[in-house]
Amino acid sequence: MKIIIIGAGLAGLSAGIYARKAGYDVEIFEKNTYAGGLCTGWVRKGSYIEGCLHWLTESKKGKLFEIWNEIGALNESVKLYDCDSFYEVHYQDKTINMYTDINKLENELYRFATDHDKKIIKKFLKSIVKVQDSTNVPAEKPFHLWSMMEGIKYAMKSMPAIKVMKSYGNISIVDFANQFESEELRFFFKNALVPDCYNVSSNVVTLAGLVSKNSGIPEGGSKPFVDRIVQRYLDLGGQLHLNCEVNSILIDNNEAKGIQCSDGTIHEGDYIVGATDVHFLLDKLLNKQFEIKEIKNADLDKQNYETISLISVIYRTNKDLSNVVSSSFYHTKEYDVLGKKFSCVGIKHYGYEPTLIHEGKTVIQINIITNENMADQLIKMSQEEYQNFKSEISKKFKDIVINECGYTDDLEELDVVTPKTYINYVNAYKGSFMSYPMTATNKQVMIMNNALPIKNIMLASQWQMMPGGTPVAVVQGKFAIQSIQNLESKK
């Protein structure tokens, strides 16, 4: 039996590996000249630019950890970095560290807290400790294949996390931050690990992974991370076709039969796994003939399901940053980008890892989160307007970093990444690098692998579960193949 996979991102590669382990013939078709999709890194002027991994969920234990090892992403020789302070926040002349030691974090936050604030902090930190062992990504098998007993067992284990979701799931990070009397703490929590449109439970779960040292950063970043996965797939006998864009999925009598590539070639298969952005799959590959109601309803409800993206301007410096916290947020004078006001800028450097320093030069990324309105403006720009925008934003950020943050003054520009970048390279909907945000006002979107009303086609995408990202992608790749195995076992 032959399986065709569209897209060589993490979901597609994961599906390919599990398909080969199950004994199926597999071919993956990827439009780019490289694999990895959103999980990527690239080189400019000899310096490596990291495009994805800020931390790796379940890097040392858990079911997802088992998957990382099964697909070759991790092994005993891969070094993981765990930061003492994951980031620091600079507000006026004060510096606050987000320590990954819970006791150090408590003492740090108490330095700025009133008695009123300490009560909020105490409950928040207790929640982080409670959920450390109860927030594992469900990665055993697809939900529609769970028995009732398996569902009960998982719910019991997840009870601490469920209680936290009830407590913090309905409050946004902004509203949570505004409870503090301390100006410093208000700014600190508004500029947290996750965008401020998310709910606070997202922050708690992320911090739980960092505090338990189960969210390390793999040495070398995304590029070698993906290279190891590709090698595992090839070693298992899978075929990978790069620079081979798929134009359409061939449907006959409501059954997927194969694909047609942009060069006109047709490739037949018994099953098709759509491991692309779900919107691209529906709109382009299936020519808008089918819909997934969960996606349709979410996209119509922009108040609750507006996606986000990123503008990142990348520089490099000769300055030694090895002893500087790798991520920082600075309070700045208010500035405007595409009509949205900002009073903070995020700075990420890679001086903590010697392998990423090229000829003494350290890469620095300046990041801001964008909304759909900003993405739409960029999409409408002509090539000349777009290039002018990138030049202007680079100058603006450079000025802010030098004059307001006092970070370093020898910045050499390397690249600019915008929502349009994600659209151009990986067909990302509105430039979103994840799926829908987990906000205080929306509900989880869950999409089964066999959600499309077409025989022999499976989904494998981060869009199948909020908030998406690398964990959801690799898990859904595995689930797609398990769903196929389940169908085949019934024949």
MARMARLO-500178 format. One record per residue (C-alpha): y, x, z; residue number from 1. Coordinates in nm, 2 decimals. Each point is the difference from the previous one (the first is absolute). Example, Ala and Ser with C-alpha at 12.3 -4.5 7.8 and 13.67 -1.06 7.14 Angstrom:
PT; yy; xx; zz; nr
PT; -0.45; 1.23; 0.78; 1
PT; 0.34; 0.14; -0.07; 2
END
This chain:
PT; yy; xx; zz; nr
PT; 0.00; 0.00; 0.00; 1
PT; 0.35; 0.12; -0.09; 2
PT; 0.32; -0.04; 0.20; 3
PT; 0.34; 0.06; -0.16; 4
PT; 0.29; 0.08; 0.24; 5
PT; 0.36; -0.03; -0.10; 6
PT; 0.22; 0.24; 0.19; 7
PT; -0.08; 0.33; 0.17; 8
PT; 0.20; -0.05; 0.31; 9
PT; -0.17; 0.00; 0.34; 10
PT; -0.14; -0.34; -0.05; 11
PT; -0.15; 0.09; -0.34; 12
PT; -0.14; 0.33; 0.11; 13
PT; -0.15; -0.16; 0.31; 14
PT; -0.16; -0.27; -0.21; 15
PT; -0.13; 0.27; -0.24; 16
PT; -0.16; 0.20; 0.28; 17
PT; -0.17; -0.29; 0.16; 18
PT; -0.12; -0.13; -0.33; 19
PT; -0.16; 0.33; -0.08; 20
PT; -0.16; 0.01; 0.35; 21
PT; -0.14; -0.34; -0.08; 22
PT; -0.15; 0.14; -0.32; 23
PT; 0.23; -0.17; -0.26; 24
PT; 0.14; 0.16; -0.31; 25
PT; 0.37; 0.03; 0.04; 26
PT; 0.31; 0.08; -0.21; 27
PT; 0.35; 0.01; 0.14; 28
PT; 0.30; -0.04; -0.24; 29
PT; 0.34; 0.14; 0.11; 30
PT; 0.32; -0.02; -0.20; 31
PT; 0.15; 0.32; 0.16; 32
PT; -0.11; 0.36; -0.06; 33
PT; -0.09; 0.02; 0.37; 34
PT; -0.20; -0.21; 0.25; 35
PT; 0.13; -0.13; 0.33; 36
PT; 0.24; -0.27; -0.10; 37
PT; 0.25; -0.05; 0.29; 38
PT; -0.18; 0.27; 0.20; 39
PT; 0.15; 0.30; -0.18; 40
PT; 0.21; 0.32; 0.02; 41
PT; 0.16; 0.20; -0.27; 42
PT; 0.17; 0.34; -0.06; 43
PT; 0.36; 0.07; -0.09; 44
PT; 0.12; 0.36; -0.04; 45
PT; -0.31; 0.12; 0.17; 46
PT; 0.05; -0.21; 0.31; 47
PT; -0.25; -0.28; 0.09; 48
PT; 0.15; -0.35; 0.06; 49
PT; -0.21; -0.23; 0.22; 50
PT; 0.00; -0.36; -0.14; 51
PT; -0.21; -0.20; 0.24; 52
PT; -0.17; 0.12; 0.33; 53
PT; 0.22; -0.01; 0.31; 54
PT; -0.30; -0.06; 0.22; 55
PT; -0.37; -0.08; -0.06; 56
PT; -0.13; -0.30; 0.18; 57
PT; -0.33; 0.07; 0.19; 58
PT; 0.00; 0.37; -0.09; 59
PT; -0.24; 0.09; 0.28; 60
PT; -0.21; -0.30; 0.10; 61
PT; -0.08; -0.36; -0.10; 62
PT; -0.16; -0.18; -0.30; 63
PT; 0.29; 0.11; -0.23; 64
PT; -0.06; 0.36; 0.11; 65
PT; -0.36; -0.04; -0.12; 66
PT; 0.14; -0.11; -0.34; 67
PT; 0.24; 0.29; -0.03; 68
PT; -0.30; 0.23; 0.05; 69
PT; -0.23; -0.20; -0.23; 70
PT; 0.24; 0.02; -0.29; 71
PT; 0.08; 0.37; 0.06; 72
PT; 0.36; -0.04; 0.12; 73
PT; -0.08; 0.17; 0.33; 74
PT; -0.26; 0.25; 0.11; 75
PT; -0.03; 0.26; 0.27; 76
PT; 0.21; 0.25; -0.19; 77
PT; 0.30; -0.22; -0.04; 78
PT; 0.27; 0.08; 0.26; 79
PT; 0.19; -0.29; 0.15; 80
PT; 0.35; 0.02; 0.14; 81
PT; 0.09; -0.20; 0.32; 82
PT; 0.36; 0.02; 0.09; 83
PT; 0.13; 0.02; 0.36; 84
PT; 0.31; -0.20; -0.11; 85
PT; -0.06; -0.21; -0.31; 86
PT; 0.37; -0.04; -0.05; 87
PT; 0.33; 0.03; 0.17; 88
PT; 0.31; -0.22; -0.01; 89
PT; 0.35; 0.14; 0.02; 90
PT; 0.26; -0.25; 0.12; 91
PT; 0.35; 0.14; 0.05; 92
PT; -0.07; 0.31; 0.21; 93
PT; -0.33; -0.12; 0.14; 94
PT; -0.35; 0.09; -0.12; 95
PT; -0.31; -0.22; 0.08; 96
PT; -0.35; 0.10; -0.09; 97
PT; -0.29; -0.22; -0.09; 98
PT; -0.26; 0.20; 0.19; 99
PT; -0.37; -0.07; -0.08; 100
PT; -0.09; 0.06; 0.37; 101
PT; 0.05; -0.33; 0.17; 102
PT; 0.13; 0.15; 0.33; 103
PT; 0.25; 0.23; -0.18; 104
PT; 0.11; -0.30; -0.20; 105
PT; 0.06; -0.21; 0.31; 106
PT; 0.20; 0.27; 0.17; 107
PT; 0.20; 0.06; -0.32; 108
PT; 0.09; -0.37; -0.04; 109
PT; 0.08; -0.04; 0.37; 110
PT; 0.27; 0.26; -0.04; 111
PT; 0.21; -0.25; -0.18; 112
PT; -0.12; -0.32; 0.16; 113
PT; 0.16; -0.24; 0.24; 114
PT; -0.22; -0.18; 0.25; 115
PT; -0.01; -0.30; -0.24; 116
PT; -0.11; 0.24; -0.28; 117
PT; -0.28; 0.16; 0.20; 118
PT; -0.18; -0.34; 0.04; 119
PT; 0.00; -0.03; -0.38; 120
PT; -0.12; 0.36; -0.05; 121
PT; -0.27; -0.04; 0.26; 122
PT; -0.16; -0.30; -0.17; 123
PT; 0.04; 0.16; -0.34; 124
PT; -0.18; 0.32; 0.10; 125
PT; -0.27; -0.19; 0.18; 126
PT; -0.07; -0.19; -0.32; 127
PT; -0.04; 0.33; -0.19; 128
PT; -0.26; 0.12; 0.25; 129
PT; -0.18; -0.33; -0.01; 130
PT; -0.05; -0.01; -0.38; 131
PT; -0.11; 0.36; -0.05; 132
PT; -0.37; -0.09; -0.03; 133
PT; 0.03; -0.35; -0.14; 134
PT; 0.20; 0.03; -0.32; 135
PT; -0.26; 0.16; -0.23; 136
PT; 0.02; -0.10; -0.36; 137
PT; -0.28; -0.25; -0.08; 138
PT; -0.19; 0.22; -0.24; 139
PT; -0.37; -0.08; 0.03; 140
PT; -0.02; -0.27; -0.27; 141
PT; 0.20; -0.28; -0.17; 142
PT; 0.10; -0.29; 0.23; 143
PT; -0.18; -0.25; -0.22; 144
PT; -0.33; 0.18; 0.07; 145
PT; 0.04; -0.01; 0.38; 146
PT; -0.24; -0.20; 0.21; 147
PT; 0.14; -0.22; 0.28; 148
PT; -0.12; 0.24; 0.26; 149
PT; 0.17; 0.30; -0.17; 150
PT; 0.33; -0.19; -0.01; 151
PT; -0.03; -0.09; 0.37; 152
PT; -0.09; 0.36; 0.09; 153
PT; 0.30; 0.14; -0.19; 154
PT; 0.24; -0.26; 0.15; 155
PT; -0.12; 0.09; 0.35; 156
PT; 0.06; 0.37; -0.06; 157
PT; 0.34; -0.07; -0.15; 158
PT; 0.11; -0.23; 0.28; 159
PT; 0.26; 0.26; 0.15; 160
PT; 0.15; 0.03; -0.35; 161
PT; 0.00; -0.37; -0.05; 162
PT; 0.19; -0.04; 0.33; 163
PT; 0.26; 0.25; -0.11; 164
PT; 0.04; -0.18; -0.33; 165
PT; 0.07; -0.32; 0.19; 166
PT; 0.25; 0.18; 0.22; 167
PT; 0.18; 0.21; -0.27; 168
PT; -0.10; -0.15; -0.33; 169
PT; 0.28; -0.26; 0.00; 170
PT; 0.28; 0.24; 0.08; 171
PT; 0.16; 0.23; -0.26; 172
PT; 0.08; 0.36; 0.08; 173
PT; 0.37; -0.08; -0.02; 174
PT; -0.02; -0.28; 0.25; 175
PT; -0.22; 0.21; 0.23; 176
PT; 0.25; 0.29; -0.01; 177
PT; 0.29; -0.24; 0.07; 178
PT; -0.15; -0.08; 0.34; 179
PT; 0.09; 0.34; 0.13; 180
PT; 0.32; 0.06; 0.19; 181
PT; 0.00; 0.36; -0.10; 182
PT; 0.18; 0.07; -0.33; 183
PT; -0.22; 0.31; -0.05; 184
PT; -0.33; -0.20; 0.04; 185
PT; 0.13; -0.28; -0.22; 186
PT; 0.05; 0.26; -0.28; 187
PT; -0.32; 0.18; 0.08; 188
PT; -0.22; -0.31; -0.04; 189
PT; 0.18; -0.14; -0.31; 190
PT; -0.08; 0.33; -0.18; 191
PT; -0.36; 0.01; 0.10; 192
PT; -0.33; 0.10; -0.17; 193
PT; 0.00; -0.30; -0.22; 194
PT; 0.29; -0.19; -0.18; 195
PT; 0.21; -0.22; 0.22; 196
PT; -0.11; -0.31; -0.19; 197
PT; -0.35; 0.03; 0.14; 198
PT; -0.11; -0.16; 0.33; 199
PT; -0.04; 0.21; 0.32; 200
PT; -0.38; -0.02; 0.00; 201
PT; 0.00; 0.22; -0.31; 202
PT; 0.18; 0.26; 0.20; 203
PT; -0.23; -0.03; 0.30; 204
PT; -0.31; 0.04; -0.22; 205
PT; 0.14; 0.30; -0.19; 206
PT; 0.10; 0.17; 0.33; 207
PT; -0.34; -0.07; 0.14; 208
PT; -0.16; 0.21; -0.27; 209
PT; 0.25; 0.28; 0.05; 210
PT; -0.04; 0.00; 0.38; 211
PT; -0.38; 0.01; -0.02; 212
PT; 0.02; 0.29; -0.25; 213
PT; -0.18; -0.21; -0.26; 214
PT; 0.28; 0.01; -0.26; 215
PT; 0.02; 0.36; -0.10; 216
PT; 0.15; 0.14; -0.32; 217
PT; -0.25; 0.18; -0.23; 218
PT; 0.09; 0.35; -0.10; 219
PT; 0.14; 0.04; -0.35; 220
PT; 0.11; -0.37; -0.02; 221
PT; -0.11; -0.26; -0.26; 222
PT; -0.08; 0.21; -0.30; 223
PT; -0.29; 0.20; 0.15; 224
PT; -0.10; -0.31; 0.20; 225
PT; -0.05; -0.19; -0.33; 226
PT; -0.15; 0.31; -0.18; 227
PT; -0.28; 0.00; 0.26; 228
PT; -0.07; -0.37; -0.06; 229
PT; 0.00; 0.05; -0.38; 230
PT; -0.25; 0.29; 0.04; 231
PT; -0.23; -0.22; 0.21; 232
PT; 0.01; -0.27; -0.27; 233
PT; -0.08; 0.25; -0.28; 234
PT; -0.27; 0.17; 0.20; 235
PT; -0.17; -0.33; 0.04; 236
PT; 0.00; -0.03; -0.38; 237
PT; 0.29; -0.24; -0.06; 238
PT; 0.21; 0.01; -0.32; 239
PT; 0.38; 0.03; 0.02; 240
PT; 0.22; -0.07; -0.30; 241
PT; 0.35; 0.13; 0.06; 242
PT; 0.30; -0.08; -0.22; 243
PT; -0.18; -0.31; -0.12; 244
PT; 0.20; -0.31; 0.06; 245
PT; -0.17; -0.34; 0.01; 246
PT; 0.19; -0.27; -0.19; 247
PT; -0.22; -0.31; 0.08; 248
PT; -0.31; -0.13; 0.16; 249
PT; -0.23; -0.17; -0.25; 250
PT; -0.11; -0.35; 0.11; 251
PT; -0.26; -0.21; -0.18; 252
PT; -0.10; -0.34; 0.13; 253
PT; 0.17; 0.07; 0.33; 254
PT; -0.20; 0.32; 0.05; 255
PT; 0.14; 0.36; 0.00; 256
PT; -0.17; 0.20; -0.27; 257
PT; 0.20; 0.32; -0.03; 258
PT; 0.34; 0.16; -0.06; 259
PT; 0.22; 0.10; -0.29; 260
PT; 0.20; 0.32; 0.03; 261
PT; 0.34; 0.07; -0.15; 262
PT; -0.17; 0.21; -0.27; 263
PT; -0.19; -0.31; -0.12; 264
PT; -0.35; 0.11; 0.14; 265
PT; -0.21; -0.26; 0.17; 266
PT; -0.23; 0.08; 0.29; 267
PT; -0.25; -0.26; 0.12; 268
PT; -0.13; -0.03; 0.36; 269
PT; -0.21; -0.23; 0.21; 270
PT; 0.28; -0.01; 0.27; 271
PT; 0.37; 0.08; -0.02; 272
PT; 0.18; 0.12; 0.32; 273
PT; 0.38; -0.05; -0.02; 274
PT; 0.12; 0.28; 0.22; 275
PT; 0.37; -0.03; -0.10; 276
PT; 0.30; -0.17; 0.14; 277
PT; -0.11; -0.37; 0.01; 278
PT; 0.32; -0.12; -0.17; 279
PT; -0.06; 0.24; -0.29; 280
PT; -0.36; -0.12; -0.02; 281
PT; 0.11; -0.36; -0.02; 282
PT; 0.30; 0.04; -0.22; 283
PT; -0.10; 0.27; -0.25; 284
PT; -0.38; 0.05; 0.00; 285
PT; -0.08; -0.37; 0.03; 286
PT; 0.31; -0.11; -0.20; 287
PT; 0.11; -0.25; 0.27; 288
PT; -0.30; -0.23; -0.07; 289
PT; -0.11; 0.00; 0.36; 290
PT; 0.16; 0.00; 0.34; 291
PT; -0.08; 0.08; 0.36; 292
PT; 0.15; -0.27; 0.22; 293
PT; 0.07; 0.23; 0.29; 294
PT; 0.20; 0.24; -0.22; 295
PT; 0.18; -0.28; -0.18; 296
PT; 0.10; -0.17; 0.33; 297
PT; 0.12; 0.32; 0.16; 298
PT; 0.21; 0.10; -0.31; 299
PT; 0.17; -0.34; 0.01; 300
PT; 0.09; 0.04; 0.36; 301
PT; 0.24; 0.30; -0.01; 302
PT; 0.14; -0.09; 0.34; 303
PT; -0.33; 0.09; 0.17; 304
PT; -0.17; 0.22; -0.26; 305
PT; 0.26; 0.22; -0.15; 306
PT; -0.15; 0.34; -0.09; 307
PT; 0.17; 0.33; 0.08; 308
PT; 0.01; 0.34; -0.17; 309
PT; 0.16; 0.34; 0.05; 310
PT; 0.27; 0.23; -0.13; 311
PT; -0.08; 0.36; 0.07; 312
PT; 0.21; 0.30; -0.10; 313
PT; -0.18; 0.33; 0.02; 314
PT; 0.15; 0.34; 0.06; 315
PT; -0.11; 0.33; 0.12; 316
PT; 0.15; 0.26; 0.23; 317
PT; -0.04; 0.36; 0.10; 318
PT; 0.05; -0.09; 0.37; 319
PT; -0.30; 0.04; 0.23; 320
PT; -0.08; -0.34; 0.13; 321
PT; -0.34; 0.08; 0.15; 322
PT; 0.12; -0.08; 0.36; 323
PT; 0.20; -0.31; -0.10; 324
PT; -0.15; -0.35; 0.04; 325
PT; -0.12; -0.09; -0.34; 326
PT; 0.16; -0.35; -0.01; 327
PT; 0.35; -0.09; 0.11; 328
PT; 0.23; -0.30; -0.01; 329
PT; 0.38; 0.05; 0.02; 330
PT; 0.27; -0.25; 0.08; 331
PT; 0.26; 0.03; -0.27; 332
PT; 0.32; -0.16; -0.11; 333
PT; -0.07; -0.32; -0.20; 334
PT; -0.08; 0.06; -0.37; 335
PT; -0.10; -0.22; -0.29; 336
PT; -0.30; 0.03; -0.24; 337
PT; -0.03; -0.27; -0.26; 338
PT; 0.19; -0.25; 0.21; 339
PT; -0.20; 0.06; 0.32; 340
PT; 0.17; 0.15; 0.30; 341
PT; -0.16; 0.28; 0.20; 342
PT; 0.11; 0.19; 0.32; 343
PT; -0.31; 0.21; 0.03; 344
PT; -0.18; 0.26; -0.21; 345
PT; -0.36; 0.12; 0.03; 346
PT; -0.08; 0.37; -0.06; 347
PT; -0.36; 0.13; -0.04; 348
PT; -0.08; 0.37; -0.04; 349
PT; -0.33; 0.18; -0.06; 350
PT; 0.07; 0.33; 0.18; 351
PT; -0.27; -0.07; 0.26; 352
PT; -0.27; 0.09; -0.26; 353
PT; -0.01; 0.36; -0.14; 354
PT; -0.20; -0.11; -0.31; 355
PT; 0.29; -0.22; -0.11; 356
PT; 0.27; 0.27; 0.02; 357
PT; 0.06; 0.16; -0.34; 358
PT; 0.17; 0.35; 0.00; 359
PT; 0.16; -0.07; 0.33; 360
PT; 0.14; -0.34; -0.12; 361
PT; -0.07; -0.32; 0.20; 362
PT; 0.01; -0.34; -0.16; 363
PT; 0.23; -0.27; 0.16; 364
PT; -0.01; -0.37; -0.09; 365
PT; 0.29; -0.24; 0.08; 366
PT; -0.13; -0.36; 0.01; 367
PT; 0.13; -0.35; 0.02; 368
PT; -0.19; -0.33; -0.02; 369
PT; 0.10; -0.23; -0.29; 370
PT; -0.04; -0.38; -0.05; 371
PT; -0.09; -0.19; -0.32; 372
PT; 0.37; -0.06; -0.09; 373
PT; 0.05; 0.38; -0.02; 374
PT; -0.32; 0.04; -0.20; 375
PT; 0.11; -0.27; -0.25; 376
PT; 0.33; 0.18; -0.05; 377
PT; -0.18; 0.32; -0.08; 378
PT; -0.24; -0.17; -0.24; 379
PT; 0.29; -0.15; -0.20; 380
PT; 0.17; 0.34; -0.04; 381
PT; 0.01; 0.18; -0.33; 382
PT; -0.14; 0.35; -0.01; 383
PT; 0.35; 0.15; 0.01; 384
PT; 0.10; -0.23; 0.29; 385
PT; -0.32; 0.09; 0.19; 386
PT; 0.05; 0.38; -0.04; 387
PT; 0.37; -0.04; 0.11; 388
PT; -0.12; -0.19; 0.31; 389
PT; -0.25; 0.27; 0.09; 390
PT; 0.26; 0.26; -0.03; 391
PT; 0.25; -0.19; 0.21; 392
PT; -0.25; -0.08; 0.28; 393
PT; -0.11; 0.36; 0.01; 394
PT; 0.36; 0.11; 0.06; 395
PT; 0.06; -0.28; 0.25; 396
PT; -0.30; 0.10; 0.21; 397
PT; 0.07; 0.37; -0.02; 398
PT; 0.35; -0.07; 0.13; 399
PT; -0.13; -0.22; 0.29; 400
PT; -0.26; 0.26; 0.10; 401
PT; 0.24; 0.29; 0.01; 402
PT; 0.31; -0.16; 0.13; 403
PT; -0.14; -0.26; 0.24; 404
PT; -0.34; 0.12; 0.10; 405
PT; 0.08; 0.37; 0.01; 406
PT; -0.36; 0.05; -0.12; 407
PT; 0.04; 0.29; -0.26; 408
PT; 0.25; 0.08; -0.26; 409
PT; -0.21; 0.18; -0.27; 410
PT; -0.17; -0.30; -0.15; 411
PT; -0.14; 0.05; -0.35; 412
PT; -0.09; -0.33; -0.18; 413
PT; -0.36; -0.04; -0.12; 414
PT; -0.05; -0.37; -0.08; 415
PT; 0.11; -0.36; 0.06; 416
PT; -0.26; -0.28; 0.06; 417
PT; 0.10; -0.37; -0.02; 418
PT; -0.18; -0.34; -0.03; 419
PT; 0.02; 0.05; -0.38; 420
PT; -0.21; 0.32; 0.04; 421
PT; -0.28; -0.20; 0.16; 422
PT; 0.03; -0.26; -0.28; 423
PT; -0.01; 0.26; -0.27; 424
PT; -0.29; 0.20; 0.13; 425
PT; -0.23; -0.25; 0.17; 426
PT; 0.12; -0.34; -0.12; 427
PT; 0.10; -0.09; 0.36; 428
PT; 0.14; -0.35; 0.04; 429
PT; 0.38; 0.03; 0.07; 430
PT; -0.07; 0.37; 0.07; 431
PT; -0.19; -0.08; 0.32; 432
PT; -0.21; 0.28; 0.13; 433
PT; -0.19; -0.23; 0.24; 434
PT; -0.06; -0.37; 0.00; 435
PT; 0.19; -0.27; 0.18; 436
PT; 0.16; 0.11; 0.33; 437
PT; -0.13; -0.15; 0.33; 438
PT; 0.32; -0.17; 0.12; 439
PT; 0.07; -0.23; 0.29; 440
PT; 0.00; -0.31; -0.22; 441
PT; -0.29; 0.04; -0.24; 442
PT; -0.38; -0.02; 0.03; 443
PT; -0.27; 0.23; -0.11; 444
PT; -0.10; -0.02; -0.37; 445
PT; -0.37; 0.04; -0.05; 446
PT; -0.15; 0.01; -0.35; 447
PT; -0.38; 0.03; -0.06; 448
PT; -0.13; 0.24; -0.26; 449
PT; -0.13; -0.29; -0.21; 450
PT; 0.32; -0.21; 0.03; 451
PT; 0.05; -0.02; -0.38; 452
PT; -0.17; -0.30; -0.17; 453
PT; -0.18; 0.23; -0.24; 454
PT; -0.36; 0.11; 0.01; 455
PT; -0.08; 0.37; 0.04; 456
PT; 0.35; 0.12; 0.10; 457
PT; 0.09; 0.14; 0.34; 458
PT; 0.33; 0.09; 0.16; 459
PT; 0.05; 0.33; 0.18; 460
PT; 0.36; 0.03; 0.11; 461
PT; 0.22; 0.07; 0.30; 462
PT; 0.16; -0.35; -0.08; 463
PT; -0.31; -0.17; 0.15; 464
PT; 0.11; 0.05; 0.36; 465
PT; 0.34; 0.06; 0.15; 466
PT; 0.16; 0.24; 0.04; 467
PT; -0.21; 0.19; -0.26; 468
PT; 0.01; 0.38; -0.02; 469
PT; -0.27; 0.26; -0.01; 470
PT; -0.24; -0.17; 0.25; 471
PT; -0.01; -0.33; -0.18; 472
PT; -0.04; 0.16; -0.34; 473
PT; -0.31; 0.21; 0.08; 474
PT; -0.16; -0.29; 0.20; 475
PT; 0.05; -0.24; -0.28; 476
PT; -0.15; 0.24; -0.25; 477
PT; -0.31; 0.01; 0.22; 478
PT; 0.01; -0.38; 0.04; 479
PT; 0.01; -0.06; -0.37; 480
PT; -0.33; 0.18; -0.05; 481
PT; -0.16; -0.17; 0.29; 482
PT; 0.10; -0.33; -0.15; 483
PT; -0.16; 0.10; -0.32; 484
PT; -0.32; 0.11; 0.18; 485
PT; -0.01; -0.34; 0.18; 486
PT; 0.03; -0.19; -0.34; 487
PT; -0.27; 0.22; -0.15; 488
PT; -0.24; -0.05; 0.29; 489
PT; 0.01; -0.38; -0.06; 490
PT; -0.10; 0.03; -0.36; 491
END
